[in-house]
Amino acid sequence: MDWRRHITVDPNICHGQACIVATRILVSVVLDNLAAGIPESEIIKSYPRLTPESIQACLAYAADLAREEVVGLPA
């Protein structure tokens, strides 16, 4: 999946935080909801402008970020 078709970063929108194209829905909000175990259908009900594809794009974006940065974890 090419998440770039669904996610944008614009310094004039949401203070430059990653959000879904043509919305002000932050990628972090979508990821927080998924991490909390909220089903995709409930997230879409709360944010009707989201699509299943945009939610998948958030996951793909997060996966790309995780590959780019190494975070030290305590042993």
PDB file of N, H, CA, C and O in Angstrom:
ATOM      1  N   MET A   1       0.838  -1.186   0.000  1.00  0.00           N
ATOM      2  CA  MET A   1       0.000   0.000   0.000  1.00  0.00           C
ATOM      3  C   MET A   1       0.879   1.244   0.000  1.00  0.00           C
ATOM      4  O   MET A   1       1.865   1.319   0.732  1.00  0.00           O
ATOM      5  N   ASP A   2       0.518   2.202  -0.813  1.00  0.00           N
ATOM      6  H   ASP A   2      -0.283   2.141  -1.408  1.00  0.00           H
ATOM      7  CA  ASP A   2       1.221   3.479  -0.834  1.00  0.00           C
ATOM      8  C   ASP A   2       0.462   4.450   0.077  1.00  0.00           C
ATOM      9  O   ASP A   2      -0.517   5.074  -0.331  1.00  0.00           O
ATOM     10  N   TRP A   3       0.936   4.558   1.306  1.00  0.00           N
ATOM     11  H   TRP A   3       1.732   4.051   1.638  1.00  0.00           H
ATOM     12  CA  TRP A   3       0.245   5.412   2.278  1.00  0.00           C
ATOM     13  C   TRP A   3       0.272   6.881   1.875  1.00  0.00           C
ATOM     14  O   TRP A   3      -0.546   7.665   2.356  1.00  0.00           O
ATOM     15  N   ARG A   4       1.190   7.264   1.008  1.00  0.00           N
ATOM     16  H   ARG A   4       1.855   6.627   0.618  1.00  0.00           H
ATOM     17  CA  ARG A   4       1.314   8.669   0.595  1.00  0.00           C
ATOM     18  C   ARG A   4       0.076   9.185  -0.137  1.00  0.00           C
ATOM     19  O   ARG A   4      -0.128  10.396  -0.223  1.00  0.00           O
ATOM     20  N   ARG A   5      -0.735   8.301  -0.651  1.00  0.00           N
ATOM     21  H   ARG A   5      -0.569   7.317  -0.581  1.00  0.00           H
ATOM     22  CA  ARG A   5      -1.983   8.724  -1.309  1.00  0.00           C
ATOM     23  C   ARG A   5      -3.050   9.097  -0.283  1.00  0.00           C
ATOM     24  O   ARG A   5      -4.040   9.740  -0.630  1.00  0.00           O
ATOM     25  N   HIS A   6      -2.860   8.701   0.972  1.00  0.00           N
ATOM     26  H   HIS A   6      -2.056   8.178   1.253  1.00  0.00           H
ATOM     27  CA  HIS A   6      -3.885   8.898   1.998  1.00  0.00           C
ATOM     28  C   HIS A   6      -3.456   9.833   3.126  1.00  0.00           C
ATOM     29  O   HIS A   6      -4.300  10.346   3.861  1.00  0.00           O
ATOM     30  N   ILE A   7      -2.152  10.056   3.265  1.00  0.00           N
ATOM     31  H   ILE A   7      -1.466   9.640   2.668  1.00  0.00           H
ATOM     32  CA  ILE A   7      -1.641  10.815   4.414  1.00  0.00           C
ATOM     33  C   ILE A   7      -0.833  12.005   3.919  1.00  0.00           C
ATOM     34  O   ILE A   7      -0.080  11.907   2.950  1.00  0.00           O
ATOM     35  N   THR A   8      -1.004  13.120   4.597  1.00  0.00           N
ATOM     36  H   THR A   8      -1.616  13.200   5.384  1.00  0.00           H
ATOM     37  CA  THR A   8      -0.279  14.330   4.236  1.00  0.00           C
ATOM     38  C   THR A   8       0.324  14.972   5.477  1.00  0.00           C
ATOM     39  O   THR A   8      -0.159  14.789   6.594  1.00  0.00           O
ATOM     40  N   VAL A   9       1.381  15.721   5.254  1.00  0.00           N
ATOM     41  H   VAL A   9       1.774  15.871   4.346  1.00  0.00           H
ATOM     42  CA  VAL A   9       1.991  16.540   6.307  1.00  0.00           C
ATOM     43  C   VAL A   9       2.152  17.932   5.716  1.00  0.00           C
ATOM     44  O   VAL A   9       2.920  18.145   4.778  1.00  0.00           O
ATOM     45  N   ASP A  10       1.412  18.869   6.284  1.00  0.00           N
ATOM     46  H   ASP A  10       0.788  18.695   7.046  1.00  0.00           H
ATOM     47  CA  ASP A  10       1.424  20.244   5.794  1.00  0.00           C
ATOM     48  C   ASP A  10       1.574  21.162   7.004  1.00  0.00           C
ATOM     49  O   ASP A  10       0.753  21.102   7.920  1.00  0.00           O
ATOM     50  N   PRO A  11       2.595  22.004   7.031  1.00  0.00           N
ATOM     51  CA  PRO A  11       2.795  22.875   8.198  1.00  0.00           C
ATOM     52  C   PRO A  11       1.614  23.800   8.475  1.00  0.00           C
ATOM     53  O   PRO A  11       1.495  24.334   9.577  1.00  0.00           O
ATOM     54  N   ASN A  12       0.746  23.994   7.494  1.00  0.00           N
ATOM     55  H   ASN A  12       0.843  23.560   6.598  1.00  0.00           H
ATOM     56  CA  ASN A  12      -0.426  24.865   7.681  1.00  0.00           C
ATOM     57  C   ASN A  12      -1.667  24.119   8.150  1.00  0.00           C
ATOM     58  O   ASN A  12      -2.700  24.734   8.415  1.00  0.00           O
ATOM     59  N   ILE A  13      -1.569  22.798   8.255  1.00  0.00           N
ATOM     60  H   ILE A  13      -0.730  22.299   8.040  1.00  0.00           H
ATOM     61  CA  ILE A  13      -2.709  21.989   8.698  1.00  0.00           C
ATOM     62  C   ILE A  13      -2.276  21.169   9.906  1.00  0.00           C
ATOM     63  O   ILE A  13      -1.287  20.439   9.844  1.00  0.00           O
ATOM     64  N   CYS A  14      -3.005  21.289  10.987  1.00  0.00           N
ATOM     65  H   CYS A  14      -3.809  21.883  11.038  1.00  0.00           H
ATOM     66  CA  CYS A  14      -2.747  20.521  12.224  1.00  0.00           C
ATOM     67  C   CYS A  14      -1.300  20.673  12.691  1.00  0.00           C
ATOM     68  O   CYS A  14      -0.696  19.716  13.175  1.00  0.00           O
ATOM     69  N   HIS A  15      -0.756  21.861  12.547  1.00  0.00           N
ATOM     70  H   HIS A  15      -1.247  22.638  12.154  1.00  0.00           H
ATOM     71  CA  HIS A  15       0.602  22.167  13.008  1.00  0.00           C
ATOM     72  C   HIS A  15       1.651  21.230  12.409  1.00  0.00           C
ATOM     73  O   HIS A  15       2.674  20.949  13.033  1.00  0.00           O
ATOM     74  N   GLY A  16       1.387  20.754  11.198  1.00  0.00           N
ATOM     75  H   GLY A  16       0.556  20.982  10.691  1.00  0.00           H
ATOM     76  CA  GLY A  16       2.360  19.910  10.509  1.00  0.00           C
ATOM     77  C   GLY A  16       2.360  18.454  10.931  1.00  0.00           C
ATOM     78  O   GLY A  16       3.242  17.693  10.531  1.00  0.00           O
ATOM     79  N   GLN A  17       1.385  18.055  11.733  1.00  0.00           N
ATOM     80  H   GLN A  17       0.669  18.672  12.058  1.00  0.00           H
ATOM     81  CA  GLN A  17       1.304  16.646  12.116  1.00  0.00           C
ATOM     82  C   GLN A  17       0.665  15.847  10.982  1.00  0.00           C
ATOM     83  O   GLN A  17      -0.160  16.371  10.234  1.00  0.00           O
ATOM     84  N   ALA A  18       1.045  14.598  10.862  1.00  0.00           N
ATOM     85  H   ALA A  18       1.715  14.173  11.471  1.00  0.00           H
ATOM     86  CA  ALA A  18       0.506  13.738   9.816  1.00  0.00           C
ATOM     87  C   ALA A  18      -0.996  13.562  10.006  1.00  0.00           C
ATOM     88  O   ALA A  18      -1.470  13.246  11.098  1.00  0.00           O
ATOM     89  N   CYS A  19      -1.733  13.774   8.920  1.00  0.00           N
ATOM     90  H   CYS A  19      -1.348  14.031   8.033  1.00  0.00           H
ATOM     91  CA  CYS A  19      -3.182  13.589   8.986  1.00  0.00           C
ATOM     92  C   CYS A  19      -3.681  12.988   7.670  1.00  0.00           C
ATOM     93  O   CYS A  19      -2.963  12.936   6.671  1.00  0.00           O
ATOM     94  N   ILE A  20      -4.925  12.540   7.707  1.00  0.00           N
ATOM     95  H   ILE A  20      -5.508  12.582   8.518  1.00  0.00           H
ATOM     96  CA  ILE A  20      -5.547  11.952   6.531  1.00  0.00           C
ATOM     97  C   ILE A  20      -5.831  13.073   5.521  1.00  0.00           C
ATOM     98  O   ILE A  20      -6.321  14.139   5.891  1.00  0.00           O
ATOM     99  N   VAL A  21      -5.523  12.825   4.269  1.00  0.00           N
ATOM    100  H   VAL A  21      -5.125  11.959   3.968  1.00  0.00           H
ATOM    101  CA  VAL A  21      -5.719  13.811   3.201  1.00  0.00           C
ATOM    102  C   VAL A  21      -7.162  14.326   3.226  1.00  0.00           C
ATOM    103  O   VAL A  21      -8.112  13.561   3.391  1.00  0.00           O
ATOM    104  N   ALA A  22      -7.293  15.641   3.058  1.00  0.00           N
ATOM    105  H   ALA A  22      -6.521  16.262   2.924  1.00  0.00           H
ATOM    106  CA  ALA A  22      -8.588  16.337   2.973  1.00  0.00           C
ATOM    107  C   ALA A  22      -9.392  16.276   4.273  1.00  0.00           C
ATOM    108  O   ALA A  22     -10.605  16.490   4.271  1.00  0.00           O
ATOM    109  N   THR A  23      -8.710  15.983   5.379  1.00  0.00           N
ATOM    110  H   THR A  23      -7.725  15.810   5.381  1.00  0.00           H
ATOM    111  CA  THR A  23      -9.356  16.001   6.696  1.00  0.00           C
ATOM    112  C   THR A  23      -8.381  16.620   7.687  1.00  0.00           C
ATOM    113  O   THR A  23      -7.255  16.975   7.340  1.00  0.00           O
ATOM    114  N   ARG A  24      -8.831  16.737   8.900  1.00  0.00           N
ATOM    115  H   ARG A  24      -9.746  16.448   9.182  1.00  0.00           H
ATOM    116  CA  ARG A  24      -7.945  17.126   9.992  1.00  0.00           C
ATOM    117  C   ARG A  24      -7.866  15.991  11.013  1.00  0.00           C
ATOM    118  O   ARG A  24      -7.647  16.217  12.203  1.00  0.00           O
ATOM    119  N   ILE A  25      -8.047  14.784  10.523  1.00  0.00           N
ATOM    120  H   ILE A  25      -8.225  14.600   9.556  1.00  0.00           H
ATOM    121  CA  ILE A  25      -7.964  13.598  11.378  1.00  0.00           C
ATOM    122  C   ILE A  25      -6.502  13.179  11.445  1.00  0.00           C
ATOM    123  O   ILE A  25      -5.907  12.799  10.436  1.00  0.00           O
ATOM    124  N   LEU A  26      -5.936  13.252  12.628  1.00  0.00           N
ATOM    125  H   LEU A  26      -6.419  13.562  13.447  1.00  0.00           H
ATOM    126  CA  LEU A  26      -4.527  12.929  12.812  1.00  0.00           C
ATOM    127  C   LEU A  26      -4.290  11.425  12.717  1.00  0.00           C
ATOM    128  O   LEU A  26      -5.086  10.620  13.200  1.00  0.00           O
ATOM    129  N   VAL A  27      -3.189  11.071  12.088  1.00  0.00           N
ATOM    130  H   VAL A  27      -2.542  11.725  11.695  1.00  0.00           H
ATOM    131  CA  VAL A  27      -2.786   9.669  12.018  1.00  0.00           C
ATOM    132  C   VAL A  27      -2.614   9.121  13.433  1.00  0.00           C
ATOM    133  O   VAL A  27      -2.974   7.974  13.701  1.00  0.00           O
ATOM    134  N   SER A  28      -2.075   9.920  14.327  1.00  0.00           N
ATOM    135  H   SER A  28      -1.783  10.851  14.110  1.00  0.00           H
ATOM    136  CA  SER A  28      -1.863   9.459  15.705  1.00  0.00           C
ATOM    137  C   SER A  28      -3.181   9.111  16.390  1.00  0.00           C
ATOM    138  O   SER A  28      -3.223   8.193  17.209  1.00  0.00           O
ATOM    139  N   VAL A  29      -4.246   9.820  16.071  1.00  0.00           N
ATOM    140  H   VAL A  29      -4.212  10.566  15.405  1.00  0.00           H
ATOM    141  CA  VAL A  29      -5.558   9.511  16.659  1.00  0.00           C
ATOM    142  C   VAL A  29      -6.044   8.150  16.165  1.00  0.00           C
ATOM    143  O   VAL A  29      -6.553   7.346  16.945  1.00  0.00           O
ATOM    144  N   VAL A  30      -5.885   7.900  14.879  1.00  0.00           N
ATOM    145  H   VAL A  30      -5.471   8.553  14.245  1.00  0.00           H
ATOM    146  CA  VAL A  30      -6.282   6.605  14.327  1.00  0.00           C
ATOM    147  C   VAL A  30      -5.463   5.489  14.968  1.00  0.00           C
ATOM    148  O   VAL A  30      -6.012   4.461  15.364  1.00  0.00           O
ATOM    149  N   LEU A  31      -4.159   5.690  15.069  1.00  0.00           N
ATOM    150  H   LEU A  31      -3.713   6.526  14.747  1.00  0.00           H
ATOM    151  CA  LEU A  31      -3.293   4.666  15.667  1.00  0.00           C
ATOM    152  C   LEU A  31      -3.602   4.462  17.139  1.00  0.00           C
ATOM    153  O   LEU A  31      -3.587   3.327  17.616  1.00  0.00           O
ATOM    154  N   ASP A  32      -3.884   5.536  17.871  1.00  0.00           N
ATOM    155  H   ASP A  32      -3.897   6.457  17.484  1.00  0.00           H
ATOM    156  CA  ASP A  32      -4.261   5.409  19.281  1.00  0.00           C
ATOM    157  C   ASP A  32      -5.517   4.564  19.439  1.00  0.00           C
ATOM    158  O   ASP A  32      -5.603   3.717  20.329  1.00  0.00           O
ATOM    159  N   ASN A  33      -6.484   4.804  18.568  1.00  0.00           N
ATOM    160  H   ASN A  33      -6.414   5.492  17.845  1.00  0.00           H
ATOM    161  CA  ASN A  33      -7.722   4.021  18.622  1.00  0.00           C
ATOM    162  C   ASN A  33      -7.467   2.553  18.315  1.00  0.00           C
ATOM    163  O   ASN A  33      -7.995   1.676  18.999  1.00  0.00           O
ATOM    164  N   LEU A  34      -6.662   2.277  17.294  1.00  0.00           N
ATOM    165  H   LEU A  34      -6.232   2.990  16.739  1.00  0.00           H
ATOM    166  CA  LEU A  34      -6.336   0.890  16.975  1.00  0.00           C
ATOM    167  C   LEU A  34      -5.588   0.229  18.126  1.00  0.00           C
ATOM    168  O   LEU A  34      -5.870  -0.918  18.474  1.00  0.00           O
ATOM    169  N   ALA A  35      -4.635   0.949  18.716  1.00  0.00           N
ATOM    170  H   ALA A  35      -4.406   1.880  18.433  1.00  0.00           H
ATOM    171  CA  ALA A  35      -3.856   0.400  19.831  1.00  0.00           C
ATOM    172  C   ALA A  35      -4.745   0.115  21.041  1.00  0.00           C
ATOM    173  O   ALA A  35      -4.457  -0.787  21.828  1.00  0.00           O
ATOM    174  N   ALA A  36      -5.814   0.878  21.186  1.00  0.00           N
ATOM    175  H   ALA A  36      -6.048   1.611  20.547  1.00  0.00           H
ATOM    176  CA  ALA A  36      -6.746   0.669  22.297  1.00  0.00           C
ATOM    177  C   ALA A  36      -7.702  -0.493  22.037  1.00  0.00           C
ATOM    178  O   ALA A  36      -8.522  -0.842  22.886  1.00  0.00           O
ATOM    179  N   GLY A  37      -7.581  -1.086  20.848  1.00  0.00           N
ATOM    180  H   GLY A  37      -6.915  -0.803  20.158  1.00  0.00           H
ATOM    181  CA  GLY A  37      -8.417  -2.244  20.522  1.00  0.00           C
ATOM    182  C   GLY A  37      -9.780  -1.889  19.958  1.00  0.00           C
ATOM    183  O   GLY A  37     -10.657  -2.748  19.862  1.00  0.00           O
ATOM    184  N   ILE A  38      -9.965  -0.640  19.589  1.00  0.00           N
ATOM    185  H   ILE A  38      -9.253   0.058  19.668  1.00  0.00           H
ATOM    186  CA  ILE A  38     -11.247  -0.233  19.016  1.00  0.00           C
ATOM    187  C   ILE A  38     -11.341  -0.783  17.599  1.00  0.00           C
ATOM    188  O   ILE A  38     -10.431  -0.589  16.793  1.00  0.00           O
ATOM    189  N   PRO A  39     -12.433  -1.465  17.293  1.00  0.00           N
ATOM    190  CA  PRO A  39     -12.577  -2.050  15.952  1.00  0.00           C
ATOM    191  C   PRO A  39     -12.622  -0.971  14.864  1.00  0.00           C
ATOM    192  O   PRO A  39     -13.102   0.141  15.085  1.00  0.00           O
ATOM    193  N   GLU A  40     -12.120  -1.326  13.710  1.00  0.00           N
ATOM    194  H   GLU A  40     -11.730  -2.229  13.530  1.00  0.00           H
ATOM    195  CA  GLU A  40     -12.088  -0.405  12.569  1.00  0.00           C
ATOM    196  C   GLU A  40     -13.473   0.187  12.301  1.00  0.00           C
ATOM    197  O   GLU A  40     -13.595   1.378  12.014  1.00  0.00           O
ATOM    198  N   SER A  41     -14.523  -0.650  12.394  1.00  0.00           N
ATOM    199  H   SER A  41     -14.424  -1.618  12.627  1.00  0.00           H
ATOM    200  CA  SER A  41     -15.884  -0.163  12.118  1.00  0.00           C
ATOM    201  C   SER A  41     -16.297   0.933  13.103  1.00  0.00           C
ATOM    202  O   SER A  41     -16.996   1.873  12.723  1.00  0.00           O
ATOM    203  N   GLU A  42     -15.873   0.822  14.361  1.00  0.00           N
ATOM    204  H   GLU A  42     -15.305   0.059  14.670  1.00  0.00           H
ATOM    205  CA  GLU A  42     -16.193   1.845  15.362  1.00  0.00           C
ATOM    206  C   GLU A  42     -15.416   3.136  15.104  1.00  0.00           C
ATOM    207  O   GLU A  42     -15.934   4.236  15.298  1.00  0.00           O
ATOM    208  N   ILE A  43     -14.179   2.986  14.668  1.00  0.00           N
ATOM    209  H   ILE A  43     -13.758   2.093  14.510  1.00  0.00           H
ATOM    210  CA  ILE A  43     -13.366   4.173  14.350  1.00  0.00           C
ATOM    211  C   ILE A  43     -14.008   4.920  13.183  1.00  0.00           C
ATOM    212  O   ILE A  43     -14.103   6.147  13.207  1.00  0.00           O
ATOM    213  N   ILE A  44     -14.442   4.192  12.177  1.00  0.00           N
ATOM    214  H   ILE A  44     -14.364   3.195  12.158  1.00  0.00           H
ATOM    215  CA  ILE A  44     -15.088   4.820  11.027  1.00  0.00           C
ATOM    216  C   ILE A  44     -16.411   5.460  11.441  1.00  0.00           C
ATOM    217  O   ILE A  44     -16.777   6.513  10.920  1.00  0.00           O
ATOM    218  N   LYS A  45     -17.126   4.835  12.369  1.00  0.00           N
ATOM    219  H   LYS A  45     -16.828   3.979  12.792  1.00  0.00           H
ATOM    220  CA  LYS A  45     -18.371   5.425  12.852  1.00  0.00           C
ATOM    221  C   LYS A  45     -18.093   6.748  13.567  1.00  0.00           C
ATOM    222  O   LYS A  45     -18.865   7.698  13.443  1.00  0.00           O
ATOM    223  N   SER A  46     -16.987   6.807  14.317  1.00  0.00           N
ATOM    224  H   SER A  46     -16.359   6.035  14.417  1.00  0.00           H
ATOM    225  CA  SER A  46     -16.619   8.033  15.026  1.00  0.00           C
ATOM    226  C   SER A  46     -16.067   9.095  14.083  1.00  0.00           C
ATOM    227  O   SER A  46     -16.244  10.292  14.311  1.00  0.00           O
ATOM    228  N   TYR A  47     -15.404   8.653  13.031  1.00  0.00           N
ATOM    229  H   TYR A  47     -15.261   7.681  12.846  1.00  0.00           H
ATOM    230  CA  TYR A  47     -14.783   9.558  12.049  1.00  0.00           C
ATOM    231  C   TYR A  47     -15.253   9.136  10.662  1.00  0.00           C
ATOM    232  O   TYR A  47     -14.520   8.446   9.953  1.00  0.00           O
ATOM    233  N   PRO A  48     -16.458   9.535  10.259  1.00  0.00           N
ATOM    234  CA  PRO A  48     -17.045   9.033   9.010  1.00  0.00           C
ATOM    235  C   PRO A  48     -16.252   9.346   7.739  1.00  0.00           C
ATOM    236  O   PRO A  48     -16.475   8.713   6.707  1.00  0.00           O
ATOM    237  N   ARG A  49     -15.342  10.300   7.797  1.00  0.00           N
ATOM    238  H   ARG A  49     -15.161  10.814   8.636  1.00  0.00           H
ATOM    239  CA  ARG A  49     -14.554  10.607   6.595  1.00  0.00           C
ATOM    240  C   ARG A  49     -13.419   9.607   6.389  1.00  0.00           C
ATOM    241  O   ARG A  49     -12.777   9.605   5.339  1.00  0.00           O
ATOM    242  N   LEU A  50     -13.171   8.760   7.383  1.00  0.00           N
ATOM    243  H   LEU A  50     -13.692   8.762   8.236  1.00  0.00           H
ATOM    244  CA  LEU A  50     -12.167   7.709   7.225  1.00  0.00           C
ATOM    245  C   LEU A  50     -12.719   6.582   6.366  1.00  0.00           C
ATOM    246  O   LEU A  50     -13.927   6.358   6.297  1.00  0.00           O
ATOM    247  N   THR A  51     -11.808   5.886   5.719  1.00  0.00           N
ATOM    248  H   THR A  51     -10.826   6.068   5.775  1.00  0.00           H
ATOM    249  CA  THR A  51     -12.154   4.687   4.953  1.00  0.00           C
ATOM    250  C   THR A  51     -11.275   3.546   5.465  1.00  0.00           C
ATOM    251  O   THR A  51     -10.264   3.792   6.123  1.00  0.00           O
ATOM    252  N   PRO A  52     -11.647   2.319   5.171  1.00  0.00           N
ATOM    253  CA  PRO A  52     -10.758   1.206   5.527  1.00  0.00           C
ATOM    254  C   PRO A  52      -9.358   1.393   4.935  1.00  0.00           C
ATOM    255  O   PRO A  52      -8.363   1.028   5.562  1.00  0.00           O
ATOM    256  N   GLU A  53      -9.284   1.961   3.731  1.00  0.00           N
ATOM    257  H   GLU A  53     -10.092   2.257   3.222  1.00  0.00           H
ATOM    258  CA  GLU A  53      -7.983   2.187   3.091  1.00  0.00           C
ATOM    259  C   GLU A  53      -7.168   3.229   3.849  1.00  0.00           C
ATOM    260  O   GLU A  53      -5.954   3.076   3.985  1.00  0.00           O
ATOM    261  N   SER A  54      -7.806   4.278   4.339  1.00  0.00           N
ATOM    262  H   SER A  54      -8.792   4.402   4.228  1.00  0.00           H
ATOM    263  CA  SER A  54      -7.061   5.297   5.082  1.00  0.00           C
ATOM    264  C   SER A  54      -6.562   4.752   6.416  1.00  0.00           C
ATOM    265  O   SER A  54      -5.499   5.152   6.891  1.00  0.00           O
ATOM    266  N   ILE A  55      -7.312   3.851   7.015  1.00  0.00           N
ATOM    267  H   ILE A  55      -8.176   3.526   6.629  1.00  0.00           H
ATOM    268  CA  ILE A  55      -6.861   3.222   8.258  1.00  0.00           C
ATOM    269  C   ILE A  55      -5.654   2.323   7.968  1.00  0.00           C
ATOM    270  O   ILE A  55      -4.685   2.324   8.726  1.00  0.00           O
ATOM    271  N   GLN A  56      -5.712   1.563   6.878  1.00  0.00           N
ATOM    272  H   GLN A  56      -6.499   1.563   6.262  1.00  0.00           H
ATOM    273  CA  GLN A  56      -4.569   0.737   6.480  1.00  0.00           C
ATOM    274  C   GLN A  56      -3.358   1.612   6.183  1.00  0.00           C
ATOM    275  O   GLN A  56      -2.227   1.236   6.489  1.00  0.00           O
ATOM    276  N   ALA A  57      -3.593   2.780   5.585  1.00  0.00           N
ATOM    277  H   ALA A  57      -4.512   3.085   5.336  1.00  0.00           H
ATOM    278  CA  ALA A  57      -2.498   3.705   5.287  1.00  0.00           C
ATOM    279  C   ALA A  57      -1.822   4.173   6.573  1.00  0.00           C
ATOM    280  O   ALA A  57      -0.603   4.337   6.612  1.00  0.00           O
ATOM    281  N   CYS A  58      -2.609   4.386   7.618  1.00  0.00           N
ATOM    282  H   CYS A  58      -3.599   4.253   7.587  1.00  0.00           H
ATOM    283  CA  CYS A  58      -2.031   4.781   8.915  1.00  0.00           C
ATOM    284  C   CYS A  58      -1.102   3.697   9.443  1.00  0.00           C
ATOM    285  O   CYS A  58      -0.025   3.990   9.961  1.00  0.00           O
ATOM    286  N   LEU A  59      -1.521   2.454   9.309  1.00  0.00           N
ATOM    287  H   LEU A  59      -2.397   2.216   8.888  1.00  0.00           H
ATOM    288  CA  LEU A  59      -0.671   1.341   9.754  1.00  0.00           C
ATOM    289  C   LEU A  59       0.594   1.243   8.911  1.00  0.00           C
ATOM    290  O   LEU A  59       1.677   1.003   9.445  1.00  0.00           O
ATOM    291  N   ALA A  60       0.467   1.425   7.608  1.00  0.00           N
ATOM    292  H   ALA A  60      -0.412   1.619   7.174  1.00  0.00           H
ATOM    293  CA  ALA A  60       1.639   1.370   6.731  1.00  0.00           C
ATOM    294  C   ALA A  60       2.596   2.518   7.046  1.00  0.00           C
ATOM    295  O   ALA A  60       3.813   2.332   7.042  1.00  0.00           O
ATOM    296  N   TYR A  61       2.055   3.694   7.315  1.00  0.00           N
ATOM    297  H   TYR A  61       1.067   3.845   7.318  1.00  0.00           H
ATOM    298  CA  TYR A  61       2.864   4.856   7.692  1.00  0.00           C
ATOM    299  C   TYR A  61       3.631   4.565   8.983  1.00  0.00           C
ATOM    300  O   TYR A  61       4.830   4.832   9.072  1.00  0.00           O
ATOM    301  N   ALA A  62       2.936   4.021   9.974  1.00  0.00           N
ATOM    302  H   ALA A  62       1.963   3.804   9.901  1.00  0.00           H
ATOM    303  CA  ALA A  62       3.577   3.688  11.245  1.00  0.00           C
ATOM    304  C   ALA A  62       4.671   2.635  11.052  1.00  0.00           C
ATOM    305  O   ALA A  62       5.727   2.716  11.680  1.00  0.00           O
ATOM    306  N   ALA A  63       4.426   1.663  10.197  1.00  0.00           N
ATOM    307  H   ALA A  63       3.568   1.597   9.686  1.00  0.00           H
ATOM    308  CA  ALA A  63       5.429   0.629   9.927  1.00  0.00           C
ATOM    309  C   ALA A  63       6.672   1.247   9.299  1.00  0.00           C
ATOM    310  O   ALA A  63       7.794   0.889   9.657  1.00  0.00           O
ATOM    311  N   ASP A  64       6.476   2.177   8.362  1.00  0.00           N
ATOM    312  H   ASP A  64       5.565   2.469   8.071  1.00  0.00           H
ATOM    313  CA  ASP A  64       7.620   2.853   7.751  1.00  0.00           C
ATOM    314  C   ASP A  64       8.394   3.651   8.797  1.00  0.00           C
ATOM    315  O   ASP A  64       9.625   3.628   8.800  1.00  0.00           O
ATOM    316  N   LEU A  65       7.705   4.344   9.669  1.00  0.00           N
ATOM    317  H   LEU A  65       6.705   4.362   9.667  1.00  0.00           H
ATOM    318  CA  LEU A  65       8.378   5.110  10.721  1.00  0.00           C
ATOM    319  C   LEU A  65       9.160   4.189  11.657  1.00  0.00           C
ATOM    320  O   LEU A  65      10.269   4.520  12.077  1.00  0.00           O
ATOM    321  N   ALA A  66       8.586   3.050  11.975  1.00  0.00           N
ATOM    322  H   ALA A  66       7.686   2.781  11.634  1.00  0.00           H
ATOM    323  CA  ALA A  66       9.259   2.112  12.878  1.00  0.00           C
ATOM    324  C   ALA A  66      10.547   1.569  12.259  1.00  0.00           C
ATOM    325  O   ALA A  66      11.506   1.286  12.977  1.00  0.00           O
ATOM    326  N   ARG A  67      10.574   1.424  10.956  1.00  0.00           N
ATOM    327  H   ARG A  67       9.795   1.653  10.373  1.00  0.00           H
ATOM    328  CA  ARG A  67      11.783   0.958  10.287  1.00  0.00           C
ATOM    329  C   ARG A  67      12.857   2.037  10.247  1.00  0.00           C
ATOM    330  O   ARG A  67      14.043   1.719  10.159  1.00  0.00           O
ATOM    331  N   GLU A  68      12.470   3.292  10.309  1.00  0.00           N
ATOM    332  H   GLU A  68      11.506   3.550  10.381  1.00  0.00           H
ATOM    333  CA  GLU A  68      13.402   4.406  10.172  1.00  0.00           C
ATOM    334  C   GLU A  68      14.120   4.765  11.453  1.00  0.00           C
ATOM    335  O   GLU A  68      15.248   5.255  11.401  1.00  0.00           O
ATOM    336  N   GLU A  69      13.516   4.543  12.584  1.00  0.00           N
ATOM    337  H   GLU A  69      12.599   4.146  12.627  1.00  0.00           H
ATOM    338  CA  GLU A  69      14.093   5.024  13.836  1.00  0.00           C
ATOM    339  C   GLU A  69      14.238   3.877  14.842  1.00  0.00           C
ATOM    340  O   GLU A  69      13.298   3.113  15.062  1.00  0.00           O
ATOM    341  N   VAL A  70      15.370   3.770  15.422  1.00  0.00           N
ATOM    342  H   VAL A  70      16.134   4.391  15.243  1.00  0.00           H
ATOM    343  CA  VAL A  70      15.608   2.758  16.447  1.00  0.00           C
ATOM    344  C   VAL A  70      15.382   3.403  17.809  1.00  0.00           C
ATOM    345  O   VAL A  70      15.989   4.422  18.138  1.00  0.00           O
ATOM    346  N   VAL A  71      14.506   2.797  18.587  1.00  0.00           N
ATOM    347  H   VAL A  71      14.013   1.969  18.320  1.00  0.00           H
ATOM    348  CA  VAL A  71      14.216   3.306  19.919  1.00  0.00           C
ATOM    349  C   VAL A  71      14.773   2.314  20.915  1.00  0.00           C
ATOM    350  O   VAL A  71      14.420   1.135  20.885  1.00  0.00           O
ATOM    351  N   GLY A  72      15.640   2.781  21.797  1.00  0.00           N
ATOM    352  H   GLY A  72      15.926   3.739  21.821  1.00  0.00           H
ATOM    353  CA  GLY A  72      16.218   1.887  22.804  1.00  0.00           C
ATOM    354  C   GLY A  72      15.175   1.493  23.832  1.00  0.00           C
ATOM    355  O   GLY A  72      14.458   2.339  24.366  1.00  0.00           O
ATOM    356  N   LEU A  73      15.098   0.210  24.099  1.00  0.00           N
ATOM    357  H   LEU A  73      15.680  -0.477  23.664  1.00  0.00           H
ATOM    358  CA  LEU A  73      14.157  -0.310  25.097  1.00  0.00           C
ATOM    359  C   LEU A  73      14.947  -0.867  26.264  1.00  0.00           C
ATOM    360  O   LEU A  73      16.005  -1.464  26.067  1.00  0.00           O
ATOM    361  N   PRO A  74      14.439  -0.679  27.499  1.00  0.00           N
ATOM    362  CA  PRO A  74      15.156  -1.242  28.641  1.00  0.00           C
ATOM    363  C   PRO A  74      15.171  -2.759  28.577  1.00  0.00           C
ATOM    364  O   PRO A  74      14.216  -3.384  28.115  1.00  0.00           O
ATOM    365  N   ALA A  75      16.257  -3.339  29.043  1.00  0.00           N
ATOM    366  H   ALA A  75      17.033  -2.832  29.418  1.00  0.00           H
ATOM    367  CA  ALA A  75      16.407  -4.798  29.003  1.00  0.00           C
ATOM    368  C   ALA A  75      15.562  -5.466  30.048  1.00  0.00           C
ATOM    369  O   ALA A  75      15.567  -6.692  30.156  1.00  0.00           O
TER     370      ALA A  75
END
